[in-house]
Amino acid sequence: GFSLLLFVLVANLLVDLYERGAVRDALDEGVRAGVPVAADADDCVVRARDVVRSIASGSSLRIDDLSCVRDGDRIVATARVELRSWFPLLLPDWRLTLRASAHREG
């Protein structure tokens, strides 16, 4: 029984790592969409949400906040996420703040 529990906990860790990577990829895609001069921060948010929805929909991932802002000649995407544990009594949920940025074309 302990081996099965350990296997499930390791699987939970691997799924959490996948979901974190999916959000990071989504933020990267979002800032790429916001880089062109004609684009704005809303383009970044829409693209990032679309990528998250296509990669990690229906998962234990919860995005509390996703935003993109211009910071001078850069665009910065930030997401506050919660990765829910399969066994909250044994392992707590992960709460992360992930960021991606890129220089705007000019």
N, C-alpha and C positions, 0 to 999 in steps of 0.2 A: 504494500500500500504506500509506503514512504517513497519508493522509487517512482510510482505513478504520480504522486504529488510533486515530486521534484521535477519530473518530466513536464508537467503542466506549468509549473512556475517558470521553467526555462522557456517553454513555448510562449508564455505571456511576455517575457522579456524580449524575445525575438519579434513578436508582433508589435510591441511598443517601439522598438528600434525602427521597424519598417514604417510605422505611422509617423514617427518623428522625421524620418527621411522624406516621407511624402510631403509633409508640411514644408520642410526646407526646400524641396524641389518646387513646390507651389509658390513659395515666396520668391525664389529665383526667377520663375516664369513671370510672376507679377512685375518684378522690377524690370525685366526685359521688355514687357509690354508698356511700361511707363517711361522708358528711356527716350523714344523718339520725341523730337521737339513738339510735334502736334499732339502728343498724348498728354494726359493729365493723371493725377493720382487715382481717379475713379477707374481708369483703364487698368491700372495696376491691381486694384482690389478685385475687380470683376474677373480678371484673368486668374488671379491666385485662388479665388473661390471656386472657379470652374475646374481648376486642376485638382484641388482638394476633393471636390465632389466626384471627379472621375477616378481618382486613385484610391481614396480611402472612404468612400461612402458606405454607410452601414456598419462601420467599425466602432470600436470603443473610444474613438477619438472625439473630443469635444473642443471646439474652438470658441473660446470666450470672447476674443477680440481679434480682429484682423484689420489693419489699417496701413495706408501708404501715405507718406508725406514727402514733399519736396524740401530738401535741405541744401540750399544753394544750388550747386550744379549736380547734386546727387538726388536720387530718389531712394527712400528707405521704406522697406516693408517690415512690419512687426506683427507677430501673432502671439497671443497668449493662449496656450493650449493645455488641456488636461487629458492625460492618458489614463483611462480608468483601469484599475486592477481587476483581474478576474476573481481574486480572493482578497477583498479589502481587509479582512481580519488578519491576514498574514502579511500582506504587502500594501503599503499606502499607494494612492494614486500619485502619478507624476504630474507636477505642474511646471511648465516650462515657458520661457519667453524666447522666441526665436526671431532672428533678424536677418535680412538680406539687403544689400544696397548695391547700386550701380551708378556710375557717372552718366549724366544726361548727354545726349549728342548736342553739339552746338557749333 
